[in-house]
Amino acid sequence: MLKKIPHTYVIIFGIILLSAVMTWIVPGGEFAREVVDVNGVEREVVVNNSFEYQESVPQSWQVFSSFFTGFTNAADIIAFILIIGGAFWIINDSKSIDVGITSFLDSLKRFEHIKWIQKIGVDNIIFVMIMLMFSVFGAVFGMSEETIAFIIIFVPLSIKMGYDSLLGVALCFVAAGLGFAGAILNPFTIGIAQGLSNLPLFSGIEYRLFCWVVINVVGFTFILRYAHKIRKNPKSSLVYEEDKYWRDKKDATSGEIEHYIPRSAYVVYVLLSVFMINIAFQYPSTDLKIGQSVVQACAFPFLAVLFVVLGAISLRKTVHYFILNLLLFTILLLIVGVMGYGWYVGEIASLFLAMGIFGGIAAGNNGNKITKLFIEGSADILSAALVVGLAGGIIVILRDGKIIDTILYSISTATNDMGKVSSVSMMYFFQSCLNIIIPSGSGKAALTMPMMAQFSDLIGISRQATVMAFQFGDGFTNMITPTSGILVGVLGVAKIPYPKWVKWITPLMVILIVLGLLLLIPTVTMELNGF
């Protein structure tokens, strides 16, 4: 039966063919566009009432050229995945992550005798803490692409704890997705949508915070129940066969690991300490953006001192702890870079590449060995990078066929002559469906909000309610749409077939979509602050 499940590549190619067929049926059309300033950033937006039907551009042989264009359009994400794969392969070769996971699991056993922890479950406490952290990251600074790097950490952790790769993905990617949908201070969705709707930035935060809590409670409960099921019977996992890849890697490192500290580790420690101190003097203060607020912090001086201290402590034990220290500071620098300096995949990939190279040197590897490991890691993760480019071909066909705007116009006009609840529900449905062909939250906000905000005025719905319909419609379906390069990248890294992911996450999607609809009703039936 499992052999009949189509490969992810086959599914994506099928969607590309379907998209090409649609360009022969759906008439072409376009909106006029203009560039406006949104919170200090120029965005191209749709001009209201500017839609005009255009001559159709049916796509045929372009289904093949769309692959190349899809690869070039997604080049940053593809390069990001390949660099992450190579860097972590170098780190994995040192067995440092295995040492870290083993130490972590051993430390958990110390708390198993405490009665209240026994009742709740040590694993449950750890899982909630991890998910809450990623949900906050998703809600505050829109963590999305960054989760790809964490899959290589949490999937092996999940496997070693007796669970499966689906749970490993859920702990970081799904948790960040829940936060992204809750979007308390997400600048890439709420920030842009409210700016285009002429609303005070991050207004209505009280009800949005309530929604975030509810969404997390529901999502976390679903994931914890699933973890309990797999813990009882690991073979009941949909990906039990696929997880053989991770179990084999775990077994390969289950023997005795030699603890050592090569001289090169001290060299790396000194070089990076000097570098961190130099950066601390160059950037003594950093403005960390948290929503509309800006918090001034001595981030780099603090990290420099912390690195010097923890690096020295870790080198007194084994090089594995020192390499784990490099991983920790890579993550901390990522957070500071994203929140303080607007880093994206280019800067983040460079950060992880540096981590891999310095980690390899610290482990005592020469240049040839590090290069060999990097190439092996990139090759191992190549299929995940390729599928991102293939998925981008879907968008290319729809865009070049000039039917995206036609679909947008047709769905938006369908909300005419409806009641308030029906209208906001239709907007929600519209944004959810649109996420399949425009998976970018900021791009979809720029495309839809100028029109939907003014339309909400005509039918007597607050613009804040329209923003929330966009927020939920964009957020939930990010976790299932096959056109999302981030999702297919995450699944590729985790070695999870897309059909099995859909089967696993569909019940959660149904629950969240219904929950989103219920949470939208008070925005048009109750007096809420900011609405």
Protein Blocks (a to p, Z undefined) as FASTA:
>chain_A
ZZmpccfklmmmmmmmmmmmmmmmmccdddddddddeehiacddddehkaccddddddfk
lmmmmmmmmmmmmmmmmmmmmmmmmmmmmmmmnommmmmmmmmmmmmmmmmmpmklmmno
pklmmmmmmmmmmmmmmmmnopaklmmmmmmmmmmmmmmnopafklmmmmmmmmmmmmmm
nommlmklmmmmmmmnopaehihklmmmmmmmmmmmmmmmmmmmmmmmmmmmmmlpfklm
mmmmmmmmmmmmmmccdddddfklmmmmmmmmmmmmmmmmmmmbccddehjbccdddfkl
mmmmmmmmmmmmmmmmbmklmmmmmmmmmmmmmmmmmmmnopafklmmmmmmmmmmmmmm
mnopafklmmmmmmmmmmmmmmmmmmmmmmmmmmmmmmmnopmmmmmmmmmmmmgoiafk
lmmmmmmmmmmmmmmmmmbfklmmmmmmmmmmmmmmmnopafklmmmmmmmmmmmmmmmp
mklmklmmmmmmnopafklmmmmmmmmmmmmmmmmmmmmmmmmmcccehZZ
